[in-house]
Amino acid sequence: MPLKKSETCQEISNYPNNPIVKYITSKQRYMYGIIEAGIQPPESYLARTQKPNAFPIPDKYIVKTTYGKSKITITCFVEYIAKRPHFKIIFGPDPDDFVCSNLSATTVANVYHTQIRSLKPFNDLSNRMQITRGKSIGINLLQDFEMHTQQCFNKIDQVELKELAFSVNNNKFRITYEKNNQELQQLAVINDA
């Protein structure tokens, strides 16, 4: 968990008497329970957390925490393989539902957040969100189109994207691009055809 220079942190622990650890930064508070304290590898390949604290990262270290409004439970593991720490997060009760990285705990946390924030299926969206998603595709394609036309055509050529038609699960979209409209958000007019 990288800290910015202006950010301070404090770790409050009475381990091994109490397995609960509080980690407080100037912006957030975290609590986690130590399931397995692990062992400290030899100094020659012992990894540490980022400075200023540079805590040693033990081998076979397991902690469990919850976060968010819905109190999602995650279990975090550290295991040294070939003298390098490998980080693994299991989310929820299913041990097959995990992400891992040999780069850093932050990397594995970012991979985890990317996976849980996956897009909802189109049919599960409200009508407004379906239109917003379709419009977003149209706007992004317009930007890509304009970038590629600059690479493929002369500036004096009059290249215009007039219309885009596509469907998602039999929901048809037709996006009409109007050149006289200045705002990019208003360039795409969606018609449910």
C-alpha positions in Angstrom: 0.0 0.0 0.0 2.1 3.0 -1.2 2.0 6.1 0.8 2.3 9.6 -0.5 5.0 11.8 1.1 2.5 13.9 3.0 0.7 10.8 4.3 1.5 9.3 7.7 0.8 5.8 8.9 0.6 4.0 12.2 0.3 0.3 12.9 -1.3 -0.6 16.2 -0.9 -4.2 17.3 -0.7 -6.3 20.5 0.3 -9.5 18.6 0.6 -12.4 19.6 -1.8 -11.6 22.5 -4.4 -10.2 20.0 -4.3 -11.2 16.3 -6.2 -8.0 15.3 -4.0 -5.3 13.8 -5.1 -1.7 13.1 -3.3 0.1 10.3 -4.1 3.8 10.2 -3.1 6.4 7.6 -4.0 10.0 7.5 -6.8 9.1 5.0 -8.1 5.6 6.0 -8.2 3.0 8.6 -7.8 -0.7 8.1 -8.2 -3.7 10.4 -7.0 -7.2 9.7 -6.6 -10.4 11.6 -3.4 -12.4 11.5 -4.3 -16.0 10.8 -0.7 -17.2 10.4 2.3 -15.0 11.3 4.7 -16.9 9.1 8.5 -17.0 9.4 11.1 -14.5 8.5 13.3 -15.6 5.6 17.1 -15.1 5.6 18.1 -11.4 5.3 19.8 -12.1 2.0 16.4 -12.3 0.2 14.0 -10.9 2.8 11.6 -8.5 1.0 10.2 -5.4 2.7 7.2 -3.1 2.3 7.7 0.3 0.8 9.5 3.0 2.8 9.2 4.9 5.1 8.2 1.9 7.3 9.8 -0.9 5.2 8.3 -3.7 7.3 9.7 -7.2 6.7 7.5 -9.4 4.6 7.3 -12.9 6.2 7.0 -16.2 4.4 3.8 -18.2 4.8 2.0 -15.1 6.1 -1.8 -15.2 6.1 -4.2 -12.4 7.1 -8.0 -11.9 6.7 -9.9 -8.6 6.5 -13.2 -7.2 5.4 -13.8 -4.0 3.6 -16.5 -1.9 1.9 -20.2 -1.4 2.8 -21.0 -5.0 2.1 -18.2 -6.2 4.3 -16.5 -8.3 1.6 -14.1 -10.8 3.3 -10.7 -11.4 1.7 -7.8 -13.7 2.8 -4.3 -12.6 1.8 -1.4 -15.0 1.6 2.4 -14.4 1.1 4.6 -17.2 0.2 8.2 -17.1 -1.0 8.9 -19.0 -4.2 12.5 -19.0 -5.6 13.5 -16.4 -2.9 10.7 -13.9 -4.0 7.4 -13.2 -2.2 4.3 -14.2 -4.1 1.1 -12.5 -3.1 -2.4 -14.1 -3.3 -5.8 -12.8 -2.4 -8.8 -15.1 -2.1 -12.1 -13.3 -2.0 -15.1 -14.9 -0.4 -15.4 -18.5 0.8 -14.4 -20.1 -2.6 -10.7 -20.9 -2.5 -10.7 -21.1 -6.3 -11.8 -17.4 -6.5 -8.4 -15.7 -6.3 -5.8 -13.4 -7.9 -2.0 -13.5 -7.4 1.1 -11.6 -8.3 4.8 -11.9 -7.7 5.4 -8.1 -8.1 3.8 -6.6 -4.9 0.8 -6.7 -2.6 -0.4 -3.5 -4.3 -0.3 -5.2 -7.7 -2.3 -8.1 -6.5 -4.8 -5.7 -4.8 -5.2 -3.8 -8.1 -5.7 -7.0 -10.1 -8.3 -8.0 -7.5 -10.2 -4.7 -7.8 -10.1 -4.9 -11.6 -11.7 -8.4 -11.5 -14.5 -7.5 -9.0 -15.4 -4.4 -10.9 -16.3 -6.3 -14.0 -19.1 -4.9 -16.2 -22.7 -6.1 -15.6 -24.3 -8.0 -18.4 -26.1 -5.7 -20.8 -29.6 -7.2 -20.1 -29.1 -6.6 -16.4 -28.7 -2.8 -16.9 -31.4 -0.2 -16.7 -32.6 1.3 -20.0 -30.7 4.5 -19.2 -27.5 2.6 -18.5 -27.9 0.6 -21.7 -28.2 3.9 -23.7 -25.2 5.4 -21.8 -23.1 2.3 -22.6 -24.1 2.4 -26.3 -23.4 6.2 -26.4 -20.0 5.6 -24.8 -19.1 3.1 -27.5 -20.1 5.6 -30.1 -18.1 8.5 -28.6 -15.0 6.3 -28.2 -15.3 5.0 -31.8 -15.6 8.6 -33.0 -12.4 9.6 -31.3 -10.6 6.5 -32.7 -12.0 7.3 -36.1 -10.8 10.9 -36.0 -7.4 9.8 -34.9 -7.0 7.2 -37.6 -8.3 9.5 -40.4 -5.4 11.8 -39.6 -3.0 9.0 -40.2 -4.7 7.7 -43.3 -6.0 10.8 -45.2 -4.7 14.2 -46.1 -6.0 17.2 -44.1 -7.8 18.6 -47.2 -9.8 15.3 -47.6 -13.3 15.6 -46.1 -13.7 12.4 -44.2 -16.8 12.2 -42.0 -18.2 9.5 -39.9 -22.0 9.8 -40.5 -23.5 6.8 -38.7 -22.7 3.7 -36.6 -25.1 0.8 -36.3 -24.7 -2.2 -34.0 -26.8 -4.5 -31.8 -26.3 -5.9 -28.3 -28.4 -9.0 -27.5 -30.9 -8.0 -30.3 -31.1 -4.4 -28.9 -30.3 -2.3 -32.0 -28.4 1.0 -31.8 -28.0 3.5 -34.6 -25.7 6.5 -33.7 -25.9 9.5 -36.0 -23.0 11.9 -35.8 -23.8 15.5 -36.5 -20.8 17.7 -37.5 -22.4 21.0 -36.5 -22.7 20.0 -32.8 -19.6 21.1 -30.8 -19.9 19.0 -27.7 -18.5 15.5 -27.9 -21.2 14.2 -25.5 -23.9 15.5 -27.9 -22.3 14.1 -31.0 -23.9 10.7 -30.6 -27.6 10.6 -30.9 -28.9 7.1 -30.1 -32.0 5.8 -31.8 -33.4 2.5 -30.6 -34.2 1.1 -34.0 
